[in-house]
Amino acid sequence: MGNPHVLVIPFPAYGHISSLLKLSLQLVHDHGIKVTFVITEVNRQRVMHSLATSDGIESQIRLVSIPDDGPKSQETLFEEHAFSSLSGKVKQLIEQINASDSDKITCIVADFLLGWGMQMAAERGVKGVVFSSALASLVLISKIPNLIDDGIIDDDGNVIKKEMIKLSPTMPPMSSSHFPWASLGIPKLQKLFFEHTFKNNESLKLADWVLCNSAYELDPETFDTEPKIRPIGPLLGRLSNQLSTNSRPEDSICLEWLDQQPPQSVIYVAFGTIAVLNQTEFEELALGLELCNRPFLWAVRSDITENLKDAYPDGFEERVGSRGLMTSWSPQKKVLEHPSIACFLSHCGWNSVLEALSNGIPLLCWPTFADQFMNESYICNVWKIGLRLDRDHGKIITRQEIKNKVEELLSNEMYKANALVLKEKLINTIKETGSSYNNLKGFVEWVKE
């Protein structure tokens, strides 16, 4: 056969895009596979802007941008018109490529939230691959029928029994109220999220391969019970440095500031690209960091809370002075690699968790929605590399709670030691003969068949 041509379709949220872009770069650069990568125009501009240099990536990967009448915010991520619009445009793209390109599409790799990608692959008789960041999300999808049969949720995903459950005998327990769709807080959004999640059971059945940006060593028992799910992570190869580096001025500011701090002294705080805090939560976080009396680097997105300009407590910035650096952007991969970082206060998005694990950094957990609560459970209960920040009776994480947990995390050497053990395992799994290395090698050989 001719050169394989893989069409990659990420869910249009930045964390999903970055993981599949890292995989795509490996397929192109290391294995000579042609990749066409579907991306909305706004996300394309964001990706190009977040690279150290924009030249080069489009000579390696064919980035095909589509108009941005699809998902743009958390409230519209799962609206029906967004999904139907995206699938329609992808269908047209496939027809255009196959009509004009000598290298026709031979394989479709689609985000697990885009189940229609596997239907397209089946209809065209090409190879189909589901990709997910975390194992827990895939297992949850497969267990939805059981949750309905057991009366935990109803047919619309509403939680009937609020209790701790185990999705499988080998996974840590999770609260039913923390199912990804149940933790979004917007009834319409919850219903749409559940409907799309439920539909994706079929995509898992249709898929020839199911890939996961995780490592066997992180949950061997569960991977053994789910043999179709192949871990190929962490996707942190040399080319992925391009995706974490940035030419923005904030890069040099962050790294120069970190260079001035003592080793393992800095609290790094970041909440990803979607999570938001209300005004009270934001103020308590600021005052908690002040109480810790340690240096901290805080990535504060402009939309992390309402009226950010007036969100900081009175006098906060003056009191913390040079001990704290607040920045709208941080080059997270480089930050977590820096020797001055002591711990990471995170929303527990899977990409952030993997980056922390790969650098042996303990975590303080502040999950907000989706799979972040399950990730927290692994961090605190299974791997024992971090602590959860508990809410008070008013459902607020208080400044004192933040101070207490920082002191507990950094005074107990167990957390750092466990994190370093996991770091070594992750490094080994992507080395030649490692489990993730072998899984990716087998996948590439299958794509080329």
C-alpha positions in Angstrom: 0.0 0.0 0.0 1.0 3.6 -0.3 2.1 5.8 2.6 -0.6 5.7 5.4 -2.5 8.9 5.8 -4.0 9.5 9.3 -6.8 12.0 9.9 -6.7 13.2 13.5 -9.8 14.8 15.0 -9.4 16.3 18.5 -12.3 17.5 20.6 -12.0 21.3 20.3 -10.7 22.1 23.8 -7.1 22.9 24.2 -6.1 20.1 26.5 -7.6 17.5 24.1 -5.9 19.3 21.1 -2.4 19.4 22.7 -2.3 15.6 23.5 -3.3 14.6 20.0 -0.9 17.1 18.5 1.9 15.5 20.5 0.9 12.1 19.2 0.7 13.5 15.6 4.2 15.0 15.8 5.6 11.6 16.9 3.8 9.8 14.0 5.2 12.3 11.5 8.7 12.9 12.8 9.6 9.5 14.1 7.6 7.2 11.8 7.1 9.1 8.6 3.3 8.8 8.6 1.3 11.5 6.9 -1.1 13.3 9.3 -3.9 15.7 8.6 -5.0 17.4 11.8 -8.5 19.0 12.0 -8.7 22.1 14.2 -11.0 25.1 14.5 -9.5 28.4 13.3 -9.5 30.0 16.8 -7.7 26.9 18.2 -5.3 26.9 15.3 -4.2 30.5 16.0 -3.8 29.6 19.7 -1.7 26.5 18.9 0.5 28.5 16.5 0.9 31.3 19.0 1.8 28.9 21.8 4.7 27.3 19.9 8.3 28.6 20.3 8.4 29.2 16.6 5.5 28.9 14.2 7.5 27.8 11.2 8.1 24.1 11.0 4.9 22.5 12.4 2.8 23.1 9.3 5.6 21.5 7.2 5.3 18.4 9.3 1.5 18.2 10.0 -1.2 19.4 7.6 -3.3 21.6 9.9 -6.8 22.0 8.4 -8.8 24.7 10.1 -12.6 24.9 10.0 -14.8 27.8 10.8 -15.5 28.5 14.5 -19.3 28.1 14.6 -18.7 25.1 16.9 -17.9 24.9 20.7 -16.3 28.0 22.2 -17.0 28.0 25.9 -17.8 25.5 28.6 -21.5 26.3 28.3 -21.5 25.4 24.5 -19.0 22.6 24.4 -21.7 19.9 24.1 -24.4 21.7 22.2 -25.9 19.5 19.5 -25.4 22.0 16.7 -21.7 22.2 17.6 -21.3 18.4 17.2 -23.3 18.1 14.1 -21.6 21.1 12.5 -18.1 19.6 13.3 -19.0 16.1 12.0 -20.5 17.6 8.8 -17.3 19.6 8.1 -15.1 16.6 8.8 -17.1 14.5 6.4 -16.7 17.1 3.7 -13.0 17.2 4.4 -12.6 13.5 4.0 -14.4 13.6 0.7 -12.2 16.4 -0.5 -9.0 14.7 0.5 -10.0 11.4 -1.0 -11.0 13.1 -4.3 -7.8 15.1 -4.7 -5.1 13.6 -2.7 -3.0 10.6 -3.9 -2.6 9.5 -0.3 -6.2 8.9 0.6 -7.3 8.7 4.3 -6.4 5.2 5.6 -7.0 5.7 9.3 -9.1 8.0 11.5 -8.0 8.9 15.1 -10.8 10.6 16.9 -11.1 11.9 20.5 -13.3 9.7 22.6 -15.8 12.5 22.9 -16.4 12.4 19.1 -17.9 9.0 18.7 -19.1 9.7 15.2 -15.4 9.5 14.1 -15.6 5.8 14.4 -18.8 5.6 12.4 -17.1 7.5 9.6 -14.2 5.1 9.7 -16.5 2.1 9.6 -18.6 3.6 6.7 -15.5 4.1 4.6 -13.8 0.9 5.5 -10.7 2.5 7.0 -9.0 1.9 10.3 -10.6 3.6 13.3 -8.9 4.6 16.6 -10.3 6.2 19.7 -7.9 8.4 21.7 -8.4 9.5 25.3 -6.2 11.3 27.8 -7.0 9.3 30.9 -8.0 5.6 31.6 -10.7 6.5 34.0 -12.8 8.3 31.3 -12.8 5.3 29.1 -13.7 2.9 31.8 -16.5 5.2 32.9 -18.0 5.2 29.4 -18.0 1.5 29.3 -19.7 1.2 32.7 -22.6 3.6 32.0 -25.1 0.7 31.2 -24.1 -1.0 34.5 -24.7 2.3 36.4 -28.2 2.6 35.0 -29.0 -1.1 35.7 -27.8 -0.7 39.3 -30.0 2.4 39.8 -27.0 4.7 40.4 -28.1 7.0 37.6 -31.2 7.2 35.4 -31.4 7.1 31.6 -30.6 10.8 31.4 -27.6 10.6 33.6 -29.2 12.1 36.7 -27.7 10.8 39.9 -30.2 8.7 41.9 -27.9 7.3 44.5 -25.3 9.7 45.9 -22.7 7.2 47.2 -19.2 6.1 46.8 -18.8 3.5 44.1 -16.0 1.6 42.3 -16.1 1.4 38.5 -14.0 -1.7 38.7 -12.5 -3.8 41.6 -9.1 -2.3 40.9 -10.0 1.4 40.7 -10.3 3.7 43.6 -13.8 4.6 44.8 -15.4 7.8 43.5 -18.5 9.7 44.5 -21.4 9.3 42.1 -21.9 13.1 42.4 -18.5 13.5 40.8 -19.3 11.8 37.6 -18.0 14.1 34.8 -21.5 15.2 33.6 -22.8 15.5 37.2 -20.2 17.9 38.3 -20.7 20.6 35.6 -23.4 22.4 37.6 -25.5 23.4 34.5 -28.5 21.0 34.0 -28.7 21.5 30.2 -24.9 21.0 29.8 -25.0 18.0 32.1 -27.7 16.3 30.0 -25.9 17.0 26.7 -22.5 15.9 28.1 -24.1 12.6 29.3 -25.9 11.9 26.0 -22.7 12.3 24.1 -20.7 10.2 26.6 -23.3 7.4 26.5 -23.3 7.4 22.7 -19.6 6.9 22.7 -20.1 3.3 24.0 -20.6 2.4 20.4 -17.5 4.1 19.3 -15.4 2.1 21.7 -16.9 -1.1 20.2 -16.3 0.0 16.6 -12.7 1.1 17.2 -9.9 -1.1 16.1 -7.6 0.4 18.7 -8.2 2.4 21.8 -5.2 4.6 22.8 -4.7 6.3 26.1 -2.2 9.0 27.1 -1.3 7.1 30.3 1.1 4.4 31.4 0.5 0.8 32.4 2.5 1.4 35.5 0.0 4.0 36.8 -2.8 1.4 37.1 -1.6 -2.0 36.0 -4.6 -4.0 37.4 -7.2 -1.9 35.6 -5.3 -2.0 32.3 -5.1 -5.8 32.7 -8.9 -5.9 32.9 -9.3 -3.6 29.9 -7.0 -5.2 27.3 -8.4 -3.1 24.4 -7.1 0.1 26.0 -3.4 0.6 25.1 -1.5 3.1 27.1 1.1 5.0 25.0 2.0 7.8 27.4 3.2 10.0 28.8 3.3 11.9 25.4 6.2 14.0 26.4 8.7 13.3 23.6 11.3 15.8 22.5 9.0 17.4 19.9 6.3 18.1 22.5 8.7 20.7 23.9 7.4 22.9 21.1 3.9 22.7 22.5 4.9 23.8 26.0 7.3 26.5 25.1 6.3 30.0 24.1 7.8 33.1 22.8 5.7 35.3 25.0 7.5 37.7 27.3 5.9 35.9 30.3 8.1 32.9 29.6 11.4 34.7 30.4 9.8 36.5 33.3 8.6 33.2 34.9 11.9 31.4 34.4 14.1 34.2 35.5 12.0 34.7 38.6 12.3 30.9 39.3 16.0 31.1 38.9 16.2 33.4 41.9 14.3 31.1 44.3 15.8 28.4 46.5 15.5 24.8 45.4 12.2 23.1 46.1 10.7 26.2 47.6 8.0 27.5 45.2 4.3 26.7 45.2 3.2 26.6 41.5 -0.5 27.3 41.0 -2.4 26.8 37.7 -6.0 25.8 36.8 -5.7 24.9 33.1 -7.7 26.6 30.4 -11.3 26.1 31.4 -11.7 25.9 35.2 -13.1 29.0 36.9 -13.3 30.2 40.5 -15.9 32.5 42.1 -14.9 35.6 43.8 -14.8 34.0 47.3 -12.7 31.1 46.1 -10.3 33.4 44.3 -9.8 35.6 47.4 -9.3 32.6 49.7 -6.7 31.2 47.4 -4.8 34.5 47.3 -5.0 34.8 51.1 -4.0 31.2 51.5 -0.9 31.7 49.4 -0.1 34.7 51.5 -0.4 32.8 54.7 2.0 30.1 53.5 4.8 32.6 53.6 6.5 30.8 50.8 7.4 31.9 47.3 4.7 31.1 44.8 4.1 31.4 41.0 0.4 31.7 40.1 -0.8 31.5 36.5 -3.9 33.7 36.6 -5.9 33.5 33.4 -7.9 36.7 32.5 -11.1 34.7 32.7 -10.4 32.6 35.8 -12.8 34.8 37.8 -15.1 37.7 37.1 -13.6 41.2 37.3 -10.1 40.0 37.7 -8.8 43.5 37.9 -10.5 44.0 41.2 -10.5 40.4 42.4 -7.3 40.4 44.5 -7.9 41.2 48.2 -7.0 44.7 49.3 -3.3 45.2 49.7 -2.5 41.6 48.7 -0.1 42.4 45.9 1.8 44.9 48.0 2.0 42.5 51.0 3.4 39.5 49.0 5.8 41.7 47.1 8.5 39.8 45.1 7.7 36.6 47.1 4.8 36.0 44.7 4.6 36.2 40.9 1.2 36.4 39.3 1.3 36.0 35.5 -1.4 35.5 32.8 0.7 32.7 31.3 3.3 30.3 32.3 5.3 27.8 30.3 4.1 24.9 32.4 6.3 22.2 31.2 9.4 24.3 31.8 8.1 25.5 35.1 7.5 22.0 36.4 11.0 21.0 35.3 12.6 23.8 37.3 14.5 22.8 40.4 12.9 25.5 42.5 9.4 24.0 42.3 8.2 22.3 45.5 4.6 21.4 44.7 1.8 22.1 42.2 -1.6 23.3 43.3 -3.7 22.1 40.4 -7.2 21.5 39.1 -6.0 17.9 38.3 -6.6 18.0 34.6 -4.9 14.9 33.2 -2.3 16.7 31.1 -1.2 18.7 34.2 -1.2 15.6 36.3 1.0 13.8 33.8 3.4 16.7 33.6 3.7 16.8 37.4 4.2 13.0 37.6 6.9 13.2 34.9 8.9 15.7 36.9 8.4 14.1 40.4 6.3 17.0 41.7 3.8 16.5 44.6 0.3 17.9 44.1 -2.3 19.8 46.0 -5.7 18.9 44.5 -8.5 21.4 43.7 -10.6 19.6 41.1 -13.6 21.4 39.5 -15.3 19.1 37.0 -15.0 16.2 34.5 -12.5 13.5 35.3 -10.5 15.7 37.7 -12.1 14.2 40.8 -11.1 10.7 39.7 -7.6 12.0 39.0 -7.5 13.4 42.5 -8.4 10.0 44.0 -5.5 8.4 42.2 -3.1 11.2 43.4 -4.2 11.0 47.0 -5.4 7.4 47.6 -3.5 5.3 45.2 -0.1 6.9 44.3 0.0 8.9 47.6 1.8 11.8 45.9 -0.5 14.6 47.0 -3.3 15.9 49.3 -6.8 17.0 48.6 -8.0 20.5 49.6 -11.2 19.9 51.6 -14.1 22.3 51.5 -15.7 23.7 54.7 -19.5 23.5 55.5 -20.0 26.4 53.1 -18.3 24.4 50.3 -15.3 26.8 50.3 -11.6 25.9 50.3 -10.4 28.3 53.0 -7.1 30.1 53.3 -6.3 28.2 56.4 -7.0 24.8 54.7 -4.6 25.8 51.9 -1.9 26.8 54.4 -2.3 23.6 56.5 -2.2 21.3 53.5 0.9 23.0 52.0 2.7 22.6 55.3 1.6 18.9 55.6 2.6 18.1 52.0 6.0 19.7 52.2 6.9 18.5 55.7 6.2 14.8 54.9 9.0 13.5 52.7 6.8 10.5 51.7 5.0 12.5 49.0 8.1 13.7 47.3 9.7 10.2 47.5 6.6 8.6 46.0 6.5 11.2 43.2 10.1 10.5 42.3 9.4 6.8 42.1 6.6 7.4 39.7 8.7 9.8 37.7 11.3 7.0 37.2 8.6 4.5 36.1 7.2 7.0 33.6 10.6 7.7 32.1 11.2 4.0 31.7 7.9 3.2 30.1 8.6 5.5 27.1 12.1 4.2 26.7 12.9 1.5 24.2 11.3 -1.8 25.4 9.1 0.1 27.9 5.4 -0.8 27.8 4.2 2.5 26.3 7.0 2.4 23.8 6.0 -1.1 22.7 2.3 -0.2 22.5 3.1 2.8 20.3 5.4 0.7 18.1 2.7 -1.9 17.7 0.2 0.8 16.8 2.5 2.3 14.2 3.2 -1.1 12.6 -0.6 -1.7 12.4 -1.2 1.7 10.8 1.4 0.9 8.1 0.0 -2.6 7.3 
